[in-house]
Amino acid sequence: MAALIDEEIKALVDGAYARCGEILTHRRRELDIVAEYLLRYENMDAKTFEQVFTDPAALQPPAAYQAVEAEAEQDAREEEEHGAD
């Protein structure tokens, strides 16, 4: 009886593993977008996650990062201007 249970469990796990591989292969582009976003911004809300699948071109950084990035861009422009003197 235990062997039969073990076989059934193995079949379930093997099937789930194969299905997982199929999903990840099929959604590789979205997986890469999510990974890059998380590496850069460290978190992602549900709305942004959904946007990866519906309109990835419209992804925006989190509001807190937008201000930081804008300030960094301004600092870089000012440095270029002063460095050219």
Order of alpha helices (4+ residues) and beta strands (2+ residues): alpha-alpha-alpha-alpha
